[in-house]
């Protein structure tokens, strides 16, 4: 089964800024670039090498804001991409 076959929701490509607020011992704000969105998640590129699978983050981008969890991280050719599952939205 390919990654596309496992996806339950359609992804919409988007190029926009996203702010991530990482909670925990290393609380910090991370700026990133939104790459695509779906009903229940999003993918973003960023430069934070300390972000880990399972981290909870606050997020905001032009379409939504809320809380999410990091579900995967990929580092390729110096670029970091992470997938986030939205836990709740605000507003």
C-alpha positions in Angstrom: 0.0 0.0 0.0 1.4 3.4 -1.0 1.4 6.5 1.2 -1.3 8.0 -1.1 -3.5 4.9 -0.6 -3.2 5.2 3.2 -4.4 8.8 3.3 -7.9 9.2 4.4 -8.3 12.8 3.4 -7.3 14.9 0.4 -4.3 17.2 0.9 -4.4 20.8 -0.4 -1.0 22.2 -1.4 -0.5 25.6 0.1 2.5 28.0 0.5 2.1 30.1 3.6 3.9 30.9 6.8 3.1 28.9 10.0 4.0 29.6 13.6 4.6 26.7 16.0 4.7 27.1 19.7 6.5 24.1 21.2 5.6 23.4 24.9 7.7 21.4 27.4 11.2 21.7 28.7 12.5 23.5 25.6 9.5 25.8 25.1 10.0 28.0 22.0 8.4 29.5 19.0 9.3 28.1 15.6 8.6 29.8 12.2 8.0 27.5 9.3 6.5 27.2 5.8 3.2 25.4 5.4 3.3 22.9 2.5 -0.1 21.3 2.5 -3.2 21.0 4.7 -6.1 18.5 5.2 -9.1 18.5 7.4 -7.2 16.8 10.3 -3.6 17.9 9.7 -0.8 19.7 7.9 2.8 19.4 6.7 5.3 22.1 7.3 9.0 22.7 6.6 11.0 24.3 9.4 14.6 24.5 10.8 14.0 23.1 14.4 16.1 20.0 14.8 14.9 19.6 18.4 11.2 19.0 17.4 10.3 15.3 18.1 7.5 12.9 17.2 4.9 13.2 19.9 5.6 16.8 20.7 2.5 18.9 21.3 2.5 22.3 19.6 0.3 25.3 19.3 0.0 26.4 15.7 -1.3 29.3 13.7 -1.5 30.0 10.0 -3.8 32.1 7.9 -6.6 29.5 7.7 -6.5 28.0 11.2 -5.0 28.0 14.7 -5.1 25.5 17.5 -3.1 22.5 18.9 -1.5 19.7 17.1 0.9 16.7 17.7 3.9 15.9 15.6 3.3 12.5 13.9 6.4 12.2 11.7 9.6 14.0 10.8 11.7 13.7 7.6 15.1 15.3 7.1 16.4 15.3 3.6 19.2 17.3 2.0 19.2 19.7 5.0 15.4 20.3 4.9 13.2 19.3 7.8 9.6 18.5 7.2 7.1 17.4 9.8 3.6 16.1 9.7 1.1 17.3 12.3 -2.3 15.9 13.4 -4.6 18.6 14.6 -6.0 17.9 18.1 -8.2 20.9 18.4 -8.8 24.3 16.7 -9.5 27.6 18.3 -12.0 30.2 17.3 
